[in-house]
Amino acid sequence: MPSDNLGVRARRIPESRCGVVPATGRTHHADVRFTGDDCSRVPGMVFEVTDSELAAVDEYEHAFSYVRVSATLASGSQAWVYLHAPSGPRRAT
């Protein structure tokens, strides 16, 4: 289901993984940064996933220095989002 993520701004992170740029041609990847300003929005998509699917996504994102955090969407519902955390990835609790 489509839903805006409130209080965030889209940004691009330079690609630093070995071999990714030559293989894909992509020099950056998408990310969001919390701003705290509800007028700042990024469109997104909400997916329902099982606990095992969420664990698999956590493992994948952790390998690329992303952490899972809870966010309030424009609809008022809560959802998990992944944020880049290059200073030391942590697992969501």
C-alpha positions as CSV (number, residue, x, y, z in Angstrom):
1,M,0.0,0.0,0.0
2,P,1.4,3.4,-0.9
3,S,2.2,5.7,2.1
4,D,4.3,8.8,2.7
5,N,7.1,8.6,5.3
6,L,6.9,11.8,7.4
7,G,9.7,13.9,8.7
8,V,12.3,12.5,6.3
9,R,14.2,13.8,3.3
10,A,15.5,11.7,0.4
11,R,19.2,11.6,-0.1
12,R,21.8,9.7,-2.1
13,I,24.7,7.8,-0.5
14,P,27.9,7.4,-2.6
15,E,28.5,3.7,-3.5
16,S,31.6,2.4,-1.8
17,R,31.3,-1.4,-2.1
18,C,34.0,-2.9,-4.2
19,G,32.9,-3.9,-7.7
20,V,29.4,-2.4,-7.5
21,V,29.9,0.6,-9.7
22,P,31.5,-1.3,-12.6
23,A,28.9,-4.1,-12.3
24,T,25.8,-1.8,-12.1
25,G,26.8,1.6,-13.3
26,R,25.3,3.0,-10.1
27,T,27.5,5.5,-8.2
28,H,25.0,6.2,-5.4
29,H,22.1,4.4,-3.6
30,A,18.9,5.9,-2.2
31,D,18.5,6.6,1.5
32,V,16.3,8.9,3.8
33,R,17.4,11.2,6.6
34,F,15.1,12.1,9.5
35,T,14.5,15.9,9.6
36,G,11.7,16.0,12.3
37,D,9.7,18.2,10.0
38,D,6.3,16.7,9.1
39,C,6.2,18.8,5.9
40,S,9.2,16.9,4.7
41,R,7.9,13.6,3.1
42,V,9.2,10.8,1.0
43,P,6.7,8.6,-0.9
44,G,7.0,4.9,-0.2
45,M,5.3,1.5,-0.1
46,V,4.2,-0.5,2.9
47,F,4.5,-4.3,2.7
48,E,3.2,-6.9,5.2
49,V,5.9,-9.4,5.9
50,T,6.3,-12.4,8.2
51,D,8.7,-12.4,11.1
52,S,11.1,-14.7,9.1
53,E,10.9,-12.4,6.1
54,L,11.7,-9.4,8.3
55,A,14.7,-11.3,9.8
56,A,16.0,-12.0,6.3
57,V,15.7,-8.4,5.3
58,D,17.4,-7.3,8.6
59,E,20.3,-9.6,7.8
60,Y,20.6,-8.3,4.2
61,E,20.4,-4.6,5.3
62,H,22.8,-5.1,8.2
63,A,25.5,-6.2,5.8
64,F,25.3,-2.8,4.1
65,S,25.2,-0.7,7.3
66,Y,21.5,-0.1,7.5
67,V,19.4,-0.3,10.7
68,R,15.7,-0.8,11.1
69,V,13.8,1.9,13.0
70,S,10.1,2.5,13.6
71,A,8.5,5.5,11.9
72,T,5.1,7.1,11.8
73,L,3.7,7.3,8.3
74,A,1.4,10.0,6.9
75,S,-1.5,7.6,7.4
76,G,-0.8,7.6,11.2
77,S,0.3,4.0,11.1
78,Q,3.7,2.7,12.3
79,A,6.1,0.9,9.9
80,W,9.7,-0.2,9.9
81,V,12.1,1.8,7.7
82,Y,15.8,1.2,7.1
83,L,18.4,4.0,7.6
84,H,22.0,4.1,6.6
85,A,24.2,4.0,9.7
86,P,27.8,3.9,8.5
87,S,29.3,4.6,12.0
88,G,28.4,1.1,13.1
89,P,25.3,-0.9,12.2
90,R,23.1,-2.0,15.0
91,R,20.2,-4.5,14.9
92,A,16.7,-3.4,15.6
93,T,15.2,-4.6,18.9
